[in-house]
Amino acid sequence: MAKRIGFARIEKLLEGLKREIALQGSTIRGDKVSVTAKAASYSVVMPDDTGKLFTTTGATGAITFTLPAPAAALKGTYCRMFNTVDQNMVIAVTGNDTLVTLNDAAADSVTFSTSSEKIGASVTCICDGDKWLVLDNSENSITSTIAT
């Protein structure tokens, strides 16, 4: 006879998780964020890159993070980008008019390129199944350029 485990016990086990558990296309990770430095432009792979934080550490030129075309199968996937160097950072998407960001419901890209406002630029990108929602997480008033 199998021993029953209560909800409180399952919750405690998940809170103490120190590795990854894959469950039908979703991955539950332990208490650490997966941080990956990209010194060159990168095409984000979903759902494999879900939950990752990409930095520009080591980049000596502009970095473009290209998101895949939004699709129903990607609904709920997300990733974050953080600019750690004094280089331009571009968030682009495969296809046209599928980014939603500040004052633009059909953007093609978001670029952080204003002198003295590059380091610390940060975004979270969430797919809603039809578009990518690009949330500016930057601490200060960092200027971004939105291309449509």
Phi, psi and omega in degrees: 000132182284144178277134179280142177242127181282165181302317182300321180291318178297317179300316180296320178296317179293322179296329180268009183299129181241012179214190181255147174233123179265129180226101176043060175089351176245150178236128174263123181252160176293201188279006181251144175275138176282113182251126182231123178276135177237112180270356177221164180305151188216137173265117182292136180250116179249141010271001184303325183267009180303132177085353182283152172250117178262133175247167178258016182306128179093352181288138177246004177211182180301145179241131174246124172260118182255119178277150176289162176301136179296147180206157180304323181292342180262359181306127180093350177284151182204160173206169181231150176232141181222124181273116182255358183231165182274061178228158176295142175235127182242134172251116182237173181221147173288121185101176183247151171058037183239017172251140172245123181213187185311116176060022178211115181268002181214056182273158176258330180200162173231128184236134174254104186221002181289128180307137180068011177229025182267310182294129181097353175296135186211138177223155168244132181245121183236129177271129177259009180100333179243329183217168171258125177269119183252108183261122179281116181259006186301140183294317183252185178282081178269132183278133174239151177251126183253124179257136178240000000 
